[in-house]
Amino acid sequence: MVVAYVLITTATGKEGTVLEQLRKLPGLTEVHQLFGQFDMIVRMETKDYDVLCDEVLGRIRTIQGVTSTRTLICASFKRA
C-alpha cells in the first residue's frame, strides 16, 4: 500500500468547486482546505505507485480549477 499527501493549488475563486470534486473521488481518505501557499491537501491510499500516478495525473490534475499539485509519498519503515 502507498500512502501519499497531495498539496493542491487552485485558480482564484475555484476553491469551492475543486473541493466538491475532490470529495467525490474514491480513494481519498481525507480532504482539507488550507490557507497559505497551498489551497488544499488530500490524503490518499493506493495499492501501488502506478495507481498513485494515475490518480494524481488522471483525476486530481484534470479537475477544472486545479493549477498545480505537489505529491508527498510516505515511506513505511518497520522497527527491528
C-alpha positions as CSV (number, residue, x, y, z in Angstrom):
1,M,0.0,0.0,0.0
2,V,1.2,3.5,-0.9
3,V,0.2,6.5,1.3
4,A,0.6,10.0,-0.1
5,Y,-0.4,13.5,0.6
6,V,-1.2,15.8,-2.4
7,L,-0.9,19.5,-1.9
8,I,-3.1,21.4,-4.4
9,T,-3.1,24.9,-5.7
10,T,-6.3,26.2,-7.4
11,A,-7.2,29.2,-9.5
12,T,-8.5,32.1,-7.5
13,G,-12.2,31.6,-6.8
14,K,-12.3,27.9,-7.8
15,E,-11.5,26.6,-4.3
16,G,-15.1,25.5,-3.5
17,T,-15.7,23.8,-6.9
18,V,-12.4,21.9,-6.6
19,L,-13.1,20.9,-3.1
20,E,-16.5,19.5,-4.1
21,Q,-15.0,17.5,-7.0
22,L,-12.2,16.1,-4.7
23,R,-14.7,14.9,-2.2
24,K,-16.4,12.8,-4.9
25,L,-13.2,10.9,-5.8
26,P,-12.8,7.4,-4.4
27,G,-9.5,6.5,-2.6
28,L,-9.1,9.9,-1.0
29,T,-9.2,9.3,2.8
30,E,-9.0,13.0,3.8
31,V,-9.7,16.3,2.0
32,H,-8.9,19.6,3.8
33,Q,-8.9,23.2,2.7
34,L,-5.8,25.2,3.6
35,F,-4.7,28.8,3.9
36,G,-1.3,29.8,2.7
37,Q,0.9,28.6,-0.2
38,F,-1.4,25.7,-1.0
39,D,-5.2,25.7,-1.1
40,M,-5.9,22.0,-0.3
41,I,-4.4,18.8,0.9
42,V,-5.7,15.3,0.3
43,R,-4.5,12.0,1.8
44,M,-4.8,9.0,-0.4
45,E,-4.0,5.3,-0.2
46,T,-3.4,3.3,-3.3
47,K,-2.2,-0.3,-4.0
48,D,1.0,0.8,-5.8
49,Y,2.9,3.7,-7.3
50,D,1.3,3.2,-10.8
51,V,-2.2,3.7,-9.4
52,L,-1.0,6.7,-7.4
53,C,0.4,8.2,-10.6
54,D,-2.8,7.5,-12.5
55,E,-4.9,9.0,-9.7
56,V,-2.9,12.2,-9.4
57,L,-2.4,12.8,-13.1
58,G,-5.7,11.4,-14.4
59,R,-8.1,12.5,-11.8
60,I,-6.8,15.3,-9.5
61,R,-4.9,17.3,-12.0
62,T,-7.7,17.2,-14.6
63,I,-10.2,18.8,-12.2
64,Q,-11.0,22.2,-13.7
65,G,-9.5,24.9,-11.5
66,V,-6.5,22.9,-10.3
67,T,-3.4,24.8,-11.3
68,S,-0.7,22.6,-9.7
69,T,0.0,19.7,-7.4
70,R,2.8,18.5,-5.2
71,T,2.8,14.9,-4.1
72,L,4.5,13.7,-0.9
73,I,4.9,10.0,-0.8
74,C,5.1,8.4,2.7
75,A,7.8,5.8,3.4
76,S,7.0,3.0,5.7
77,F,9.7,1.5,7.9
78,K,9.4,-1.5,10.1
79,R,11.1,-1.4,13.5
80,A,13.6,-4.1,14.2
